[in-house]
Amino acid sequence: MECATKFAAELAGAIDIQVPSIDRPFGLHLWPIFNVFYKHATGQNATDFEFVYGKTPIGTLQVAGSLIVAYYAIIFGGYFLMKNVSAFKLKFLFQLHNLMLTLISGGLLVLFLEELIPTLYNHGIFYAICNHSGGWTKPLVTLYYLNYLTKFVELLDTVFLVVKKKPLTFLHCYHHGATALLCYTQLIGNTAVSWVPITLNLFVHVVMYWYYFQSARGVRVWWKQWITRLQILQFIIDLGFVYFASYTYFTSTYWPEIPNAGQCAGEEFAAFAGCGILSSYLLLFISFYIATYKKSGKTAAKKAVTNGDIAVDPKFSQDVINSVNGKANGAKKNGSVRSRKA
């Protein structure tokens, strides 16, 4: 009781509301409120966090890699074991999982925006993506790390698919494991441009996990096909910033005679990882979009969307799964989508 009273008092003392401004974009100062929760959970202030290789949890390539390998072993092993087992519904847990990730993504997003908006307004976009003082401040590093941890929570998406006996696609399985690895490489690579793909991804995840939460409740959402388009747009913007930051780094470091905007913070391996993984995402999601919404024909795609067969992630019909895996889809005479040989 005393602990709860102390927590409530600290939380009340952290509330500071002013007129919204550039330095206080939401009026309510969010960081002190977040810090109260963070301090009670970890015993230290959020701004005191330091990512230390080998000491911070999941802070080495061996640990992160082992968790990713374990993820693939669990989902493929579980997929095999579930062949002779009835599917689990887990409706409440699935709803809770998606609602939790919606709230976490939204909370991290507004904290990022509170930190970034003053920097962008006062110093400009180049400073924010290429200078450690702009894109690698102590509060941002704390948020980068928390975002990194959520990537391992999101691996449960696939576990739900397995126990519910839903089909697994290469796109889904690759994307989840690769994203955890991507966030790790940028975290240890001190990449100042990291906030661009992270904030865009958080926004997409607010929309996506809210859709899954509503879908699990039985609510039909008409705009679900737009999630794929939103993800494709996200990767296009990501790559524009990441390619620019990488070009700026390499030209200013190795070929200064080539026109460039100046120096850009980050490590070379992080640049290669970011460009490679994000480029693969764009290609895979475009392929998914074409296979799902174009090759099947406008009529079949519209019917599949109307019937609730098509979604951005692999929580959809076997026909769409086949199209993503490279099997061309056609339409049956009665108008439904079917698989056929190319």
C-alpha angles and dihedrals in degrees: 000000000000090000091051091049091050091049092050091049092050091047092050090048091052094058110104119168123187137157108290113262140156091274092042102032096173098038089230110083102233102184097069089050091049090047092058091057092042093050093050090049099045107017094239138080117268092237090056092064116119125183105228118184110238095011106057112080112267086005101136132069089237093057096040091045092048091053091050092049089047088051092057092044091051097047097044093040090047091047089056094046093048093060091090097033128084116250119262117230099205089173097161095044091048091051091047092049093052095043090050092052091046091055095042092049092047093047094050091045095056091045090053091048092050090055098040105043095068091046094049093047097045101037109018136239098289092055090049096052102034107032124074089217088059106037104018106051121145094258091049092049089054089052092045090055094047090049088051090054091052089061088069091048088053090059085078086073088077094043088059090051091052098049091043088051094237119156119266121223130201089237093057098042095043094045095053096048095040093050092056088051092046093053090049093052092050092046094054091036093062089228109182093195090061093100092068099063091033097055092043090049092049090053091050090048092052088056096040100046091043087055091051090048092052092044091052088053089055095254114142111223115200096201099058094110088061091065091075091051090049090052092050090050089049092056093046091055091042092054093047090058097037094048090048093049091047093047090049092049097048097041094047091046103041108011108031090161088070113085111264140155096243137268122341127200123239144072126282096236089053090053092052092046093048095047094044100046096040091048090052090051092054093050093046095047092046089050089049092049093049093046093047105038106019114032093047090058130249094271096050093044092049091049092048091051092047092049092048094246098125127065136155095252129044094276090107143086129310090245091063091044089055092049092052090049090057104269113129116235128218136176128265119230090256090057101256122126118257139176121250137168116270 
